[in-house]
């Protein structure tokens, strides 16, 4: 049995498994301004974003992750009642990307993983008897794309390097593992509660809101971090993104890597009682 997660490729809805290749497979492809189909792939998008994609794009635009998610994305469920992913929201009344212009991509230096990969699709697979995922690649061939007719040969390995994907894959790997873990675990961990799904969404995608959560009394009363560790999370987006993976694994999967205070459980129960009392008081008024 193999559980396949292909959120970074266009094959997810297809009942036919695509032909897959290793990184040494040679493709023929080139895209450039002036090619007949320039911008065509940006005019009909279905792009899933990784947390690192969101980090790069929100910093490129100079806005918070909360603002970016609200203006440029739409959430979706990987499975009904399960954790959510995030897709780029097209232009209103269109299927075109909000960042496409006549000159090309307006955020090209920080374009998402899926855009960098095109026309290659990344497939992450996990076997039932393994606790790690394997990567392979497939070729996307759409009728509108003339890039396949260009006389340039390149291996998938060199194409990934050319498109800056080594960095993007490195920083997106932990998130893909989380998604695969949730999918492959299935009923063994049960359906996550609404609160757990909301926590997953915030910690993965809304880093600026997650940072405020880390600063909260409730978080710091539960988790034991040094002043230096906290300051790093307050100031460094990359450190916070890596920490969010540890946090999710601990609260959703019981993979403990963050120390907690000895009286954390008692304090949590007390805070819940106080919150419930305040809620009842407000309802009475």
N, C-alpha and C positions, 0 to 999 in steps of 0.2 A: 504494500500500500504506500502511495506517495501523495502527500498533501502539497498542492501546488498553489503558490501565491504569486500572481502576476500583475500586481497593482501598478507596476511601472511599465506595462506593455499593453497593447490593445487587444489581447487575446482572451481576457477574463471571461467574456460572455460566450466564447466559441466552444462548442462541444468537441471540436477537433483539436487535438494537441498539435501545436506548431512544431516544425522541424527545428531542433535545437543544435547549437554549435558550441565549441570551446573557443577560447580567446585567440587561438591561432588561425581560425577560419578567415579566409580572405573574402572581402566584399568589394563590389564596385560601386562607388558613390562619391558624389561631390555636390555641395550646395553653395551658391554664391549669388550675390545681387546681380541680376541680369539674366539668370536662368529663367526659362519660360514660366516655371511654376513658382517663382519666388513669392513667399508669404502664403502660398496655398494651404500649407499644413497649419498655419496659425489662424486661418479663417474658419476652422472647424475643430475645436479643441475638446479634449477629455483628459485633463492632466491632473493626476494625483500628486499632491505635494508631500514631501518629507518634512520633518521638523527643521532640518538644516536648510531646505529650500526656503521655508518661511523666514527663518533667521536672516538669511542672506537678502531676501527681497525686502523685508521690513526695514533693514538697515540701509539698503540701497535707496529706498524711498524716504528715509528719515522719519518714519512713523513708528508707533508702538505695534507690537504683535496684535493687540486687541483691535486697533484701528485697521490693520491690514486684513485680519480675518473678516471683519464686518464689511469692508468695502470690496475686497477682491476674491473672496472664497465662498464656497458653499459646502456644508458638511454632508457626509453620507455614512451609512452603516455598512461595515464589511459583511456582516451577517445580521439578520433581524434580531434586535434586542442586544446586539453586541457592541463592541467598541467602534468608534467612528474614525473615518478618514476625512481628508479635506481635499477638495478639488478647486482648481481655478474657476472663478465665475466669469463666464463670457460677457461681452458687451450686451447691454440691455437690448432685447429684441433681436439678438444675433447669436451666432455660434462662434464669432471671432474673439480672439484673445483681447483683453483690455490693453495689453502692452504692445500690440502690433501697430506699426506705422508703415507708410509707404517706403521708408528707408530701411525697414526691418524691425527687429525687436528693440524696444526702447530700454529694456533692462538686460541687454544681451550679456554683459559681464557677470551678471548674477542670475541668469536664466535657470529655471528648474532642472532637476535631474532628467526628467522624461524628455524635455526639449533637447538637452545635450545628447541624449542617447539616439534620438531619431536619425536614421530609420532602423536602429537596432533596438530590440526589446529585451530588457533584463528580466529573467525569470528566477525567482528564488524558490527552491524546493526543499522540503524536509521529509525524510523517510520516517515511518512510524517507529522504527527501532533506533532512531538517532536523535540527539538533542542539539543538533546544529543544522544550519541550512547550507545548501549548495547553490552556487550560481551558474547559470548557463545563459545563452543568448539566442535570440531568434531574429530573423530579418523581417521587417515590416515593408511590404511592397504594395503601395496604393496606386491606383490608376493615374492620379493627378501628378505623382512625383516623377519628374524627369531626371532627378539626380542619379538614378540607377543606370541611366544611359551614358553617363560621363565616363570617359576613358581614364579612370584612376582606380588602382587597386590598393587596398589597405587592409591589414589584419584588424580584427575586432580589438585586440590588445592595443595596437597603435592608434586606432580610432578613439578609444577611451582616453588614452593619454592626450591626444590632440584636443579633445573636447573638455579637458579638465575633470574627467569623471573619477579619477582615482581618489581625489579629495572628497568629492560628493559621495562616492560609494562608501568610503571609510566612515564618514560622519552620518550616513544614512543606515549603516549596517545594523546598529543596535535597535533602531525603530523597526526595521524589517523583521528582525528576530522576534520582537515583541508581538507583532501582528501574526507572524507564523506560529508563535507559541500559543496565542489565544485561539487561532484557528485549529491547530492540531490537537490541543488539549480538549476542546469541545466540552462535552458533558462532564468530563472528569473534574473540572474546576467550577462547573455550574455557570449559570447565566449571571453576568455581573449586574449589580444593582445600579439604579439610576445614579446614585451618588458616586459609585465607582467609575461609571462611564464618564460622568462630568469631570471627575478628578483626572482621569486618563486624558481627556481632551485638553484640559487646562495645562497639565504638566508637559504634554507632548507639543502642543501647538501654540499656546498662548503664554510664551515665556515671561513676558512682562507682568502678566497677572500672577503667574506662578511665583515670580520673585516677590511680589507683595505678600503672597501666602507664606513664603519662607520667612518673611520678616514678622509674621504675625505671632501673637502670644501663644495661640494654640499650637502652632508648629514647633516653636522653640521650647514650649513646655513639654513637648513630646520627644523631640529628637535632640540628641546631645551632639552639638557641633562646636568646634573651637571658634574663637573670634576671628582667627585668620581664615578658616574655612567659610564662615558666614560672609566676611568681607569679599572674598573671591566670588561668591555667588551673587552678591549685590552688584559687583562691578563687571563681571566677565560673562558674556552671553554663552560662550562655548562651555565654560565650566558649569554653568547652570543647566545647559542642555544635557551634558553628560550626567550631572547629578539627578536630573529628572528621570533618566532611565533607571538609575539605582532606586529612586523613590518609588516608581511604579512597580518595579519588580518586588520591592519589599511589601508594599501595601496590598498589591493585587495577587502576588504569587508566593509570598512568604519567603522570598530569597533575601535574607537579612544581611545587609552590608552597612547599615547606618545605626549607630548606637542610640538607644533610647534611655530616658531617665527612669530610674527605678520606680518612681511613683507616677509614671506617665498614664497608666490605665486609670488609676484613681482620680487623677486630675481631669482626664477626659470625661469620665462619668460625671464628675462634679460640674464641669462646664455644660454638659448636656442637660443636667437637671436645672441649672440656672437659666439656660436658654429656654427650656420648656416652661419654667415658671414665669419668665418675662413674656412669653407668647400668650400664656393663659391670662396674665394680668392685662395685656393689651386687648385681648378679646373681651374681657370683662368690662373694660372702659368703653 
